[in-house]
Amino acid sequence: NHTALILFTLTLPVFSFFIAPISNALSRKHEFEADAFAAKHTNADDLVSSLVKLYRDNAATLTPDKLYSAFHDSHPSASIRIKELKRHA
């Protein structure tokens, strides 16, 4: 039925708008867990310098807006990741 497909296509953005922050929060949580694992098994200071280089090379902002990040960023900001990595060092 074409009508059902059209309705589904039109309503999908509404649902994804509410699901995106939850999905991104889970992704950021997993990224923190991966960083903690890496800091435990390698040198956290080397991870910090690599992270800074990646963000600098990609011209990414180190401190994005929190509301924007909740809806659009699947990774934590570099400043938060660096703070957490230094805590694990």
Helices and strands as residue ranges (DSSP letters): H 2-41, H 44-57, H 66-72, H 78-88
